[in-house]
Amino acid sequence: MKSSERRMTVYDIAKEAGVSASTVSRVLTGNGPVNEQKKELVLKILEKHEFRPSSVARSLKARRSRSVGFIVPDITNPFFSSMFLEVETRLAVAGYTVILCNSESRRERELEILQMLMEKEVEVIVLTGGIVDDLFPQPKMLRDIEKINHRVPIMTLSKFPGVRCTQAYSDEKQGVFDIVRHFHEEGHRKIGMIGGQMDVRQAFERKIYLLEAVNQYGMECRSNWLVEEGFSMQGGTRAMEKLLSLPERPSAVFAYNDVVAVGALSVIEKHGLKLGRELALAGMDGISLTESIYPGITTVAVDYAAFSDYVVEFVMNQGKGEQYKEDRVFPMHLICRGTTNVNRDAVHPVR
């Protein structure tokens, strides 16, 4: 595979085989029944793309519990479920059980889960979202997490200022700049943003990156073109309704994430606007839903396979007494679809 190409994921294999991602996972891990014809088809496609679980995973040796805790703030969000599936698949091949915990974005619940996982003697705890993304996290909770991290290594799949633990995250500044540059290349000069809330660090940072990129490319972004309304499809619907009710509005909109973008899509169509021509829309994360609906949603995609490989590598290093690894930053990949250009549906490698 060329270095500029996006790495194959479980979802890519599933799509080509015409089966579910869970079926591919069962073929890889040997856990659960799979129709023999489907199994043969999946195995052929795995071989075709030289898709193999990380060699690191195979080298993992038996230890105390062979289990890993994985905490998400909202399991219904496709970003978190996609990340979990990739991690679980690779660790299962190595004989590890991944314990999925849904904190429902409640900080007290997160702490309870952390304590529970510590008592279960998991070897690593993976944190995604929740307190990790708080712009102003509670000092006491940071101290509690520090204490737990001294007993059970914690890895975050996002930047986590204030806690010294292993962190892996996407280069979101590069991702936002890629989207704004794409808008500019398509002739747009007025840009808005929908979704997120400013007490969440990622939302705050993506807004800052957007404004920096707009300034760099000589574009315009007014304060009333920045509409928060949260992280859900419903939030995307409300935010786009507000944006389109303005007497003057932007010609291109960046959605905080793909879920918000999906919610905004129906509003744009309801107003009779031609997507990719009269109004452009792009999201972030690269969830499979963005290519399953019509028109496909332009997005900058997370490299789920790279994240999961790094998690496996981190788990392996616990056997070497290496509790802390340097931060790892993964590039994002711009995928252009019908919501920004009706005649294009291609992957643009990061330059």
N, C-alpha and C positions, 0 to 999 in steps of 0.2 A: 504493500500500500504506500502511495506517495505521501510524503510528510504533510502536504497541504490538504490532503483529503480528510474528511471527517471519519472517525473511527466507527466501525459497525457496532450497534448495540443490540440487545435482546429484541427490542421493538423492530429494528430493521430486519432482523432474521425472520421474526414472526410475520411481518408484512409480506416479505417475499414468498414465504411458505404458505401464506393464507391461513395461518393459525393464530391462536392467542399467544401473548407473551408468556403466560403461565405454562402453556404447553411446551414452549421452547425451554423454559426453566426446568420442567420435569424431565425433558430429554437430557439436558446437561447434567442434572443432579442424580437422575435415576430414581427420584422420589415420586411415586404416584404413577397410575396407569396412563398409557398413551397408545392410541390406535397405531397398529404396526405400520400401516401405509404412511400415516402422518409422521411417525418417528423416522422412517427411512428418508422421507422428503426433507425433514429438518436436518438430519445428519448430512445429507448431500449438500445442502446449502451452507451448513457450518463448515464443511470441508472446502467448498468452493471459495468461501471468503477467508479461509484460514482463521476462522473464529475459534480461539481457544481460551479457556480460563487462564488467567495469569499463571505463569510458571512459578511465580512467588507463592501462589496459593497452594500448589502441589507440594511445596517444600515445607509447609507448616507441619509441625510435629504435635503429637498429643500433649495436651497440658491439662490444667486443673479442671476447667469446666467446658472448654471448647464452645463458649457462647459469647455473643456480642450483643450489647443493648443498642437499640436504634430508636431515638426519640424524635417524633415529628409534632408540629403544632396543629396540623390539620390533615388527616389522612385522605380526606376527600379532594384535596388539591393535587392535581395530576403531577405537578413538579415533585412533590415529596414522595408520592407513590412510585413514580418512575425511578427516582434515585434509590429508593428502598429496594425495588425489584432487581436493579443492577447489582447492588451490593450483596443482597441475599443470594443471588445466583452464583456469584463468584466464591463467596464464603462457604456456601453449601457444598460445592465441589470439593472444598478442602476439609469437609467434615465438620463444619461449624454451624451452630444454630444461631439464627439472628432473632432476637426478641424485639418485636415491634411494639412501641408504646406511643399512644396518641395523647398529648397533653392538653388538647383543646385550647391552646394558647393561654392557659392559666398558669401563672408563675408558681403558685403554691403546689399545683399538681405536678409541675416539672420537678420540683424539689422532692416531692414524695416518690416520683418515679426514679429519680437518681438514687435515693436511699434504697429503694427496693432492688434496683439492679446491683447495687453494691453488696447488698445482703445475699443476692443470688450468686455472687462471686463471678460475674461476667469478667472477661479479660480486657474488654475495651468498651467504652460508651461513646456512641456517635450522636452528636447533637446537631439538629438542623432547625433553624428558625427559633421561634420563641424568644427567650431571654437573649439569645445570641444576637438577635436583630434589634433589641431595644436601643434607642438612641441614648437614653439615660437610664441604664440598668440600676436596680437597687444595690447599694454597696454591700448590704448584708448578704444578699444572694450571691454576689460575686465572691465574697469570702467563703461562703458555704461550698460553692463550686470549686474553688481553689483547694479546699480541704479534701473534697472527694477526689479531685484530680491527683492528689498525692497518694491516694490509696488505689484508685482505678484510673488508668490513663484515659483522658477524654480527648476526643477529636471533634472539631467543629467543621461543618461543611459550609462555612461562611466566616467572614472576618469576625473576630471576637475581641475587641480592644478591652484591656483591663484584666484579662486572664491569660497566664502563660501556659498555653496548651498547644497541641498540634492543630494547625488550621489549614484547610484547603478551600479555595474559593475561585470563582470565575473572575476574569478581568472585565468587570462590568463597565468601567470607563471606556475601554476599547469597544465593548459591545454597543454602548449608547452612541459613541462617536461614529461607529459603522452605520447605524441606523440614520443618524442625522446627515451623514455624507450621502447616503443613498437617497434620502428625501431631496437633498440639494441637487443631485445628479438627475433626478426626475423632474426638476423644475420648480420645486416648492420653496417658498421663502418665508411662509408664516406657519409656525409650528406650535402645537399644543401638547399637553400631557394629561392623561386621565389615570385615576387609580392611586392606590397607596394612601398612607397617612404619615404625617411628618414627625410623629414620635417613634417611627420605625426607621432605624438607621439606613437600611437599604433603600427605602423610599426617598429619604432625605438625600442620600448620596446620588441616586439616579437623577433626581431633580437638578442637583448641582452640576452633574456631568452634562445633562441636557442643555442647561443654560450656558455652560462653557463651550459646548460644541456649536450651539446657535450663534454665539458671539464670534467664534473662530471662522465660521462660514458666512458671516455677514447676514444672518437671517433675523427674523423677528419672533419674539415670544412674549406676549403680554401676561400680566399677572392673572387676569380673569380667564386665561386659556389654560391655567393649571388647576384642574379640578380633581380633588382627592377621591373621596367616596369608597375607600377600602380596597380589598383584594379579590373580591368575588365577581362572578358573572353579573349578579344583580347590581353590584357597585359599578361595573362597567356600563351597564344599561343606564343607570341614573346619571353617571358622569357625562356620557355622550349626549343624553337628552339636554342637560344643562348647557353643554358646549354648543349644541346646534340651535339652542334658543337665543343665543346672543345675536345682536344685530350685525356684528362683524366677527367672523370666526376664522380659525386657521384652515389651511388647505391640507395639512398633514398632521396626524395625531400619533404620538407615541404612548402606548398603553404600558402601565407599570409591569404587567406580566401578560402572558397569553390568555389566561382565564378572563382577565378584564377585557382583553381585546375581543374575545368571543362574545361577551355580553354586549359590547358596543356594536357588533356587526349588524344585528337585527335592527337597531335604531337607525343606522345609516341607510339601510335598505328601505325602512319604513318612510324615511324622509325623501325617498326617491333619488338619492345621490348615487352617482356612478363611482363605484369603488375603483381606486387606482387612477381615476381621471379627475373627478370633481373633489374627491376627498380620499387621501391615502391614510392607511392605518397599519401600524406595526406593533408587535408585542415583544416579549422577552421570555426566554427559558427553552423554547423549542420542544414543547410537549407534542405528543403524537396527534392530538386533536386539531392542531393548526393545519395539518395536511389532509385531515379526514373530512373537513367541511368545505363547502364551496361558497365563495372563492377561498382558496387557501390563504392563510394569514402569513404575511411576512413577519419574520422573527429573527432574533439572534439566539442561537441554540447553545445550551450548556453541553459540555462533553461528558455525558453521564458515564461512559466507559472509563475515561481517564480518572474520574473521581473514584469510582468503585475499585479500580486497580490500586489506587493510592491507599484506600482504606485497608485493602488486603495486605499491602506492603507494611502499613503501620501495625496491623495485628501481628504479622510475622515478627516484627522487630521487638515485640514485647519479650520474646524468648531470648533475645540478646541483651536484655536489660536496658534497652533504649526506649525510655518512656516519652521522650520529646523529640520531634523532628521539626526541621525548619518548615516555614509556611510554603505551600505549593500553590501557585497561581496558574490557572488553565485559561487558554484563549477561548473566546466564544466564536461562533460561526454564523455569519449572515446568510439567511435563506430567504430569497426574494420570491414572493408569490403574487397572486392576483390582487391583493389589497393595496399594493403599491404600483404594480405594473401588470396590466391585464395580459400582456403578451410574453411575460417572463415567469419561469418557474425553475430557477436554477440555484445551486448552492454556490456562494461566493466565498472562497477560502480567505481567511484573514491574511492581509498583506503586512 
